[in-house]
Amino acid sequence: MIQSVLVYDTERLVYDTKSFGDDIAAPVYDTKKCGDHTKRSVFDTERRVFDTKSFGDDTASSVYDTKKCGDDTKRSVCDTERHVFDTKSFGDDTASSVYDTKKCGDDTKTSVNDTEQAVFYTKSCGKDTEAYIMLL
């Protein structure tokens, strides 16, 4: 029997951010149990993680209140919000590409720490599976 795996303590600090603007960003994910009986709740984590005001059909949440993305360049919040969770489905056997490459000012860069591309390369988040974090 494969032991239930915690999605690593590093998930709590996936963004142990250098700094996102003035304040240090809060831990992105509390350690979630990704095993036998527990499923990750996308909306629950979104609520905790991003202080989501509304994640409805047409509503963009203030996922990041304009973060500093370099020296004077501000991140385009609206563009990032659309892809915050390109979540196919955070259920049994799907993975979510958390962040695609964002546009930060004039140049296109991968997001902070280059982890946003695949913060959770989650093979599956259901029974007898492990979640892997790809720190690129």
Secondary structure, DSSP 4 states (H G I P E B T S, - for coil): -PPPEE-TGGGGGTT--S-BTTBPPPPS-PPPEESSS----HHHHHHHHH--S--SSSPPP-SSSS-B-SSSPBP-HHHHHHTTTEES-SSSS--EE---PEEETTEEE--GGGTGGGS-B-S-SSTT---B----
